[in-house]
Amino acid sequence: MQPAHAFALSLPEAVEHDHHGLASFRVRGKIFATVPDADHLRVMVDESEIRAAVADNPAAFAELWWGSRLACVVVDLRAAPADQVRELLTEAWRRKAPKTLVRAFDAAAAPAPHDPPPPGVSLP
């Protein structure tokens, strides 16, 4: 759980708060993931991402329904690849964060433009 926990809190303005006895990760008060136990995360991504994760790796991901609504993907941290966990957490954060914060995050993550080559040097 520690790498996923640390990654979730590394996202801009992410904080951890209690949610009915469970740890939750939030951005500006909006929950993007909860922690039901040390081996699992519930990540609030959209339906298509939930279905894709489950189809891709059903040993690591499961659907969680809340009534008649597909609410989140349950991640088994013992089986899920770390890069996929980071991707899901980032996408869930993006869905809940204000657009201005997402734009700032994207701008900071964008690669810096390359310096032009010195005069007389051409690039392939």
Secondary structure by P-SEA (a helix, b strand, c coil): caaaaaaaaacccbbbbbcccbbbbbccccccccccccccccccccaaaaaaaaaaccccbbbbbccccccbbbbccccccaaaaaaaaaaaaaacccaaaaaaaaaaaccccccccccccccc
